């Protein structure tokens, strides 16, 4: 059993009410409960219930089934293509054209307004811009509202007119025996309006190509592959629809010195053998300029020094990465006679017959090698 209210009670008419009485009752109730006229939160549900009642009782076949079976009729009840289950043409007849457009135009013309498509564009940023954030200009193409007609597609001084074939609904119903099918109106192509005098600027489309340049806010810490979305900066919507969005795909340029690892920066710095052996103070690049780091005596190639807080900011949060300085000992490729003699003398002092003075890693390697082959 259903708890739905009786259709006759909803319209406040007797069961003997004829078509004219139903129209008057429906008009009165619809005006009373229309959400734009009644601020009561329950008015919208009552409005839908009244529409459903009229949809059934205004159809002779459905009314006969309702009178016999009530809400428990086999197969239930169905209406036309309207949003509340009734045929818009019959409702238009009840209210008249102007009042119908005021009350129901938003429901039946909803298909005319079309959301604009999104636009995708690419932007390249430098590592310095990633570190500090930036506002960068971006040029891209999109379709905007026609400046001549304001987007309605009609020549200035004229207006689109309601399609006579579908009465502005944008749909027509085809009946074949017991079956009916709803399809877009062939004359207005589902728009609900016909443009007799198209705008010369857009040829009736309501949109024209635009080349746009705008400043894009690049947040600190952004990385390659991240997307920025700018609401409402895409293609214009049609017939008053909302515009699409702009999506900007970010690519970070390779840097001459730094390799990025998440929020850390890695930089390789070459040092000489004497600097590695004796220790030294060397200059290294940072995103803020030059900095000095101390190379401890006896540094091995590949040793990494850490400069805390000299990396990149996190794109979300307040943390900042570090800069990692990886030291690489550079071997000279061309020696003059004096340099060669000095290195030979150094080699002789480092590798005596007893192995004393030999660096520990190499001495360990030589010991293992001797054990293996002796």
C-alpha positions as CSV (number, residue, x, y, z in Angstrom):
1,X,0.0,0.0,0.0
2,X,1.2,3.5,-0.8
3,X,1.0,6.6,1.4
4,X,0.7,9.0,-1.5
5,X,-2.1,11.6,-1.3
6,X,-5.1,11.3,-3.5
7,X,-4.7,13.1,-6.8
8,X,-8.2,14.7,-6.5
9,X,-7.4,15.9,-3.0
10,X,-4.1,17.4,-4.2
11,X,-5.9,19.5,-6.8
12,X,-8.9,20.1,-4.5
13,X,-11.5,19.0,-7.0
14,X,-14.2,16.4,-7.0
15,X,-14.0,13.1,-9.0
16,X,-16.5,14.5,-11.4
17,X,-14.3,17.4,-12.4
18,X,-14.0,18.0,-16.1
19,X,-11.0,19.1,-18.1
20,X,-11.6,22.8,-17.6
21,X,-12.1,22.4,-13.8
22,X,-8.8,20.4,-13.7
23,X,-7.0,23.2,-15.5
24,X,-8.2,25.9,-13.2
25,X,-7.4,23.9,-10.1
26,X,-3.9,23.0,-11.4
27,X,-3.2,26.6,-12.3
28,X,-4.2,27.8,-8.8
29,X,-2.2,25.1,-7.0
30,X,0.9,25.5,-9.2
31,X,1.0,29.2,-8.6
32,X,0.5,28.6,-4.9
33,X,3.4,26.2,-4.5
34,X,5.9,27.2,-7.2
35,X,9.3,27.4,-5.4
36,X,10.0,30.9,-6.9
37,X,6.8,32.2,-5.3
38,X,6.7,30.2,-2.1
39,X,9.7,30.2,0.3
40,X,8.3,27.4,2.4
41,X,10.9,24.4,2.2
42,X,8.0,22.0,1.8
43,X,6.5,24.0,-1.2
44,X,8.8,22.3,-3.8
45,X,7.6,18.8,-2.8
46,X,4.0,20.0,-2.9
47,X,4.6,21.6,-6.3
48,X,5.9,18.3,-7.7
49,X,3.0,16.4,-6.2
50,X,0.5,18.7,-7.8
51,X,2.2,18.4,-11.2
52,X,2.1,14.6,-10.9
53,X,-1.6,14.7,-10.1
54,X,-2.4,16.8,-13.1
55,X,-0.2,14.7,-15.4
56,X,-2.4,11.7,-14.5
57,X,-5.8,13.2,-14.3
58,X,-5.5,15.3,-17.5
59,X,-4.8,12.1,-19.5
60,X,-8.2,10.3,-20.1
61,X,-6.6,6.9,-20.2
62,X,-4.5,7.3,-17.1
63,X,-7.3,8.9,-15.3
64,X,-9.6,5.9,-16.0
65,X,-6.9,3.6,-14.6
66,X,-6.4,5.8,-11.5
67,X,-10.2,5.9,-10.9
68,X,-10.3,2.1,-11.0
69,X,-7.1,1.1,-9.2
70,X,-5.8,4.2,-7.5
71,X,-2.1,4.4,-6.9
72,X,-1.8,0.6,-7.1
73,X,-2.6,0.6,-10.8
74,X,-0.5,-2.1,-12.6
75,X,2.5,-0.5,-14.3
76,X,2.1,2.7,-12.4
77,X,1.7,6.1,-14.2
78,X,4.0,7.9,-16.6
79,X,3.8,11.2,-18.4
80,X,5.5,13.0,-21.2
81,X,9.0,14.3,-21.6
82,X,8.7,17.1,-19.0
83,X,10.8,17.1,-15.8
84,X,7.7,16.2,-13.7
85,X,6.3,13.5,-16.0
86,X,3.8,15.6,-18.0
87,X,3.7,17.0,-21.6
88,X,5.0,20.6,-21.7
89,X,2.5,21.4,-24.5
90,X,-0.5,20.6,-22.3
91,X,0.9,22.7,-19.4
92,X,1.7,25.6,-21.8
93,X,-2.0,25.6,-22.7
94,X,-3.0,25.8,-19.0
95,X,-0.8,28.8,-18.2
96,X,-0.5,30.6,-21.5
97,X,2.9,31.3,-23.2
98,X,4.3,34.1,-21.1
99,X,3.4,32.7,-17.7
100,X,4.6,29.2,-18.7
101,X,8.0,30.6,-19.6
102,X,8.2,32.4,-16.3
103,X,7.3,29.3,-14.2
104,X,8.7,26.5,-16.2
105,X,11.2,28.0,-18.7
106,X,14.2,27.1,-16.5
107,X,13.1,23.4,-16.5
108,X,12.2,23.0,-20.2
109,X,14.9,25.3,-21.6
110,X,17.6,23.7,-19.4
111,X,19.0,21.8,-22.4
112,X,19.7,25.1,-24.3
113,X,22.3,26.4,-21.8
114,X,25.5,24.3,-22.3
115,X,28.6,24.3,-20.1
116,X,31.7,25.3,-22.0
117,X,34.5,22.9,-22.6
118,X,37.8,22.9,-20.7
119,X,41.0,24.2,-22.2
120,X,44.4,22.6,-21.7
121,X,47.7,24.4,-22.0
122,X,51.3,23.8,-21.1
123,X,53.7,26.1,-19.2
124,X,57.5,25.7,-18.5
125,X,58.9,27.1,-15.3
126,X,62.5,27.4,-14.0
127,X,63.8,25.9,-10.8
128,X,64.2,29.4,-9.4
129,X,60.5,30.0,-10.0
130,X,59.7,26.7,-8.3
131,X,61.7,27.8,-5.3
132,X,60.0,31.2,-4.8
133,X,56.7,31.0,-6.8
134,X,55.9,33.4,-9.6
135,X,53.2,35.0,-11.8
136,X,53.9,34.0,-15.4
137,X,52.1,35.1,-18.6
138,X,50.4,32.4,-20.6
139,X,48.9,32.8,-24.1
140,X,46.3,30.3,-25.3
141,X,43.3,30.1,-27.6
142,X,39.7,29.7,-26.6
143,X,36.2,30.4,-27.8
144,X,34.7,33.4,-26.0
145,X,31.2,35.0,-26.0
146,X,30.6,37.0,-29.2
147,X,31.1,40.7,-28.5
148,X,28.5,41.7,-31.1
149,X,25.5,39.6,-30.1
150,X,26.4,38.9,-26.5
151,X,26.2,35.2,-27.1
152,X,22.6,34.7,-28.3
153,X,23.7,34.4,-31.9
154,X,21.1,36.9,-33.3
155,X,21.9,40.0,-35.2
156,X,21.8,43.2,-33.0
157,X,18.2,44.5,-32.9
158,X,16.8,41.0,-33.2
159,X,16.2,38.0,-30.9
160,X,16.1,34.3,-31.3
161,X,12.4,33.2,-31.5
162,X,10.8,30.2,-30.0
163,X,10.8,27.2,-32.3
164,X,7.3,26.6,-33.6
165,X,7.8,22.9,-34.1
166,X,8.7,22.0,-30.5
167,X,7.2,25.1,-28.8
168,X,10.6,25.9,-27.3
169,X,11.1,22.6,-25.6
170,X,13.8,21.4,-27.9
171,X,12.2,17.9,-28.2
172,X,9.5,16.3,-30.2
173,X,7.5,13.2,-29.5
174,X,6.9,10.6,-32.2
175,X,4.1,8.2,-31.7
176,X,3.8,4.8,-33.4
177,X,0.8,2.9,-32.2
178,X,1.2,2.2,-28.5
179,X,4.8,3.4,-28.5
180,X,6.2,7.0,-28.3
181,X,9.7,8.2,-28.6
182,X,11.2,11.6,-27.7
183,X,14.0,13.0,-29.9
184,X,15.7,16.4,-30.5
185,X,13.6,18.8,-32.6
186,X,14.8,18.6,-36.2
187,X,14.1,22.3,-36.9
188,X,16.0,23.9,-33.9
189,X,18.3,20.9,-33.3
190,X,17.4,20.7,-29.7
191,X,18.0,24.4,-28.9
192,X,14.4,25.4,-28.5
193,X,14.9,28.6,-30.4
194,X,15.4,29.5,-34.1
195,X,17.7,32.4,-35.2
196,X,16.1,34.1,-38.3
197,X,18.8,36.7,-38.6
198,X,22.2,35.3,-37.5
199,X,24.9,37.6,-36.1
200,X,27.5,38.5,-38.7
201,X,30.3,38.2,-36.1
202,X,29.7,34.6,-35.1
203,X,27.2,33.4,-37.8
204,X,24.7,32.5,-35.2
205,X,26.9,30.4,-33.0
206,X,27.3,33.0,-30.2
207,X,31.0,32.3,-29.9
208,X,34.2,33.7,-31.5
209,X,37.8,32.6,-31.4
210,X,40.0,34.5,-28.9
211,X,43.7,34.7,-28.2
212,X,44.1,35.3,-24.5
213,X,47.2,36.2,-22.5
214,X,46.8,36.1,-18.7
215,X,49.0,35.9,-15.6
216,X,49.2,32.4,-14.1
217,X,50.0,32.1,-10.4
218,X,52.7,29.4,-10.0
219,X,52.9,28.2,-6.4
220,X,56.2,27.4,-4.8
221,X,57.3,23.8,-4.8
222,X,55.4,22.8,-7.9
223,X,56.8,19.9,-9.9
224,X,56.7,18.5,-13.5
225,X,53.3,16.9,-14.1
226,X,51.3,19.0,-11.7
227,X,48.2,20.7,-13.1
228,X,46.8,24.1,-12.2
229,X,43.1,24.7,-12.6
230,X,41.7,28.2,-13.2
231,X,37.9,28.2,-12.9
232,X,35.9,29.8,-15.6
233,X,38.8,30.5,-18.0
234,X,38.0,27.8,-20.5
235,X,35.7,28.0,-23.6
236,X,32.5,30.0,-23.2
237,X,29.3,28.2,-22.5
238,X,26.5,28.4,-25.1
239,X,23.2,30.1,-24.6
240,X,24.2,31.4,-21.2
241,X,25.9,28.3,-19.9
242,X,28.8,28.5,-17.5
243,X,32.3,28.6,-19.1
244,X,34.7,25.7,-18.8
245,X,38.0,25.7,-16.9
246,X,41.6,26.2,-17.8
247,X,44.1,23.4,-17.0
248,X,47.8,24.3,-17.0
249,X,50.2,21.4,-17.2
250,X,53.6,22.3,-15.5
251,X,57.0,21.3,-16.8
252,X,60.2,22.3,-14.9
253,X,63.2,23.2,-17.0
254,X,66.4,21.2,-16.4
255,X,69.0,23.2,-14.4
256,X,72.7,23.6,-15.2
257,X,73.8,22.6,-11.7
258,X,70.9,20.9,-9.8
259,X,69.1,17.6,-10.0
260,X,65.8,17.5,-8.1
261,X,64.9,14.7,-5.7
262,X,61.5,15.5,-4.3
263,X,62.2,18.7,-2.3
264,X,66.0,18.2,-2.1
265,X,68.5,19.5,-4.6
266,X,71.6,17.5,-5.6
267,X,74.7,19.3,-6.9
268,X,78.0,17.7,-8.0
269,X,81.1,19.7,-7.2
270,X,84.6,18.8,-8.5
271,X,87.6,19.1,-6.2
272,X,91.2,18.4,-6.6
273,X,93.2,15.5,-5.0
274,X,95.1,17.9,-2.8
275,X,91.9,19.6,-1.6
276,X,90.4,16.2,-0.8
277,X,93.6,15.0,1.0
278,X,94.4,18.2,2.9
279,X,90.9,19.6,3.4
280,X,89.7,22.9,1.9
281,X,87.0,25.5,1.7
282,X,85.3,25.6,-1.7
283,X,82.5,27.7,-3.2
284,X,79.3,25.9,-4.4
285,X,76.2,27.2,-6.2
286,X,72.8,27.5,-4.5
287,X,69.5,28.9,-5.8
288,X,70.3,32.0,-3.7
289,X,73.8,32.5,-5.0
290,X,77.2,31.2,-4.0
291,X,77.9,29.5,-0.6
292,X,81.1,28.2,1.0
293,X,81.5,24.7,2.4
294,X,84.3,23.0,4.2
295,X,85.8,19.9,2.7
296,X,87.3,17.8,5.6
297,X,90.8,16.3,5.2
298,X,90.8,12.8,3.7
299,X,87.5,13.2,1.8
300,X,86.8,10.4,-0.6
301,X,85.2,10.8,-4.0
302,X,81.4,10.7,-3.7
303,X,81.1,12.1,-0.2
304,X,78.0,14.1,0.3
305,X,77.7,17.3,2.3
306,X,74.3,18.6,3.4
307,X,73.2,22.3,3.4
308,X,70.0,22.3,5.4
309,X,67.1,24.4,4.2
310,X,68.7,25.2,0.9
311,X,66.4,23.0,-1.1
312,X,62.8,23.6,-2.4
313,X,59.7,24.3,-0.4
314,X,57.0,21.6,-0.2
315,X,54.1,22.4,-2.4
316,X,51.8,21.6,0.5
317,X,53.0,22.5,4.0
318,X,55.8,24.6,5.4
319,X,58.8,22.2,5.2
320,X,61.8,23.0,3.0
321,X,64.2,20.5,1.5
322,X,68.0,20.5,1.7
323,X,70.8,20.9,-0.8
324,X,73.1,17.9,-1.1
325,X,76.6,18.6,-2.3
326,X,78.2,15.5,-3.8
327,X,82.0,15.9,-4.0
328,X,83.9,14.3,-7.0
329,X,87.7,14.2,-6.9
330,X,89.0,15.3,-10.3
331,X,92.0,13.5,-11.7
332,X,94.3,15.6,-13.9
333,X,94.7,14.4,-17.4
334,X,97.8,16.4,-18.5
335,X,100.9,16.7,-16.2
336,X,104.1,18.6,-16.8
337,X,107.4,16.9,-15.9
338,X,107.6,18.7,-12.5
339,X,104.0,17.6,-11.5
340,X,104.7,14.0,-12.6
341,X,107.9,13.9,-10.5
342,X,106.0,15.2,-7.4
343,X,103.3,12.7,-7.8
344,X,105.8,9.8,-8.2
345,X,107.6,10.9,-5.1
346,X,104.2,11.0,-3.2
347,X,103.3,7.6,-4.5
348,X,106.6,6.2,-3.3
349,X,106.0,7.5,0.2
350,X,102.4,6.2,0.3
351,X,103.3,2.7,-0.9
352,X,106.4,1.4,0.9
353,X,107.3,-2.3,0.9
354,X,105.7,-2.8,4.3
355,X,102.5,-1.1,3.2
356,X,102.7,1.6,5.8
357,X,101.1,4.8,4.7
358,X,98.8,3.1,2.2
359,X,95.2,4.3,2.5
360,X,93.1,1.8,4.5
361,X,90.6,1.0,1.8
362,X,93.3,0.3,-0.8
363,X,95.4,-1.7,1.8
364,X,92.4,-3.8,2.6
365,X,91.9,-4.5,-1.0
366,X,95.5,-5.4,-1.6
367,X,95.5,-7.8,1.4
368,X,92.4,-9.6,0.1
369,X,93.9,-9.8,-3.4
370,X,97.1,-11.4,-1.9
371,X,95.2,-13.9,0.1
372,X,93.2,-14.9,-3.0
373,X,96.1,-15.6,-5.3
374,X,99.0,-16.5,-3.0
